[in-house]
Amino acid sequence: MADRVAVLNTEMNSEMLEYAVETTREAFGKYKVETQIAEFIKKRLDEKYAQSWHCVVGTWYGRLSASEEPS
């Protein structure tokens, strides 16, 4: 994975974003299969932030989702 990371849109705070980027870099360094990369990232984020995270890794896909504002 290239050292350059482009985050186009996020609702994460800066600490969470930094952790996610570093975890992603680690995953790409350890694994070559996209499903293994996604699983590694999801597990790490679930462990640290105790939420149900979704992780998509691939080159051709479409995605649409919505999130609710925290109460």
N, C-alpha and C positions, 0 to 999 in steps of 0.2 A: 504494500500500500504506500502511496506517496505520502510524504510528510505533510503536504498541504491538505487542509480540511476546509470545506465550504459548508457553513450552516446557513441554509436559506431562510428558515423560519423555525422558531422554537418558543415554547412557553417555560422552558427550564430556567432556573436561576443559574448564575455563572458557575457556582461550585458543582452543581449537578451536570451542567454542560461539559465542564472540564473533565469530570470523571467519565462521562459517556464517551468523549473523544479519546481519552487515554485507553479506556477499555476496548474501544473499537480498534485502535492501533495494535493493542496487544493481541486481540483476536485474529487480525489479519497477519500478524507475525507468526502465530502458532498454527493456523489452519489454512487450508487451500479450498476446502469444500464450503460452498455458501451456506448450507444448512448448519454446518458445524460452527461457522462464524456467528451466525444469527443466534444459535443456541447459547454459545458462550456469552455473548453480549446480554441477552435476555436474562440468563441466570444471574449474572453479576449485578444487573440493575435491580432485579427482583430481590436479591439478598440485601443489597445496600439500602434500597428505598422502600422495601416491603409493599410494593404495589404490583399490579399485574401489567407488565410491560409487553409491548408488541415490537418485534424487530424483523425487518424485511431487508434481505441482502440479495442483490441480483442486478442484472444489467437491463432487463426488459420486463417491466411490470407496470401496472396502473394501480392506484390506491386513492381512496377517498375516505375520510373519517371526520368525525366531529368530536369535540370534547366539551364538557360542561365546565363552567366557571366554578371554582371552589366556593362552598357556602361559608 
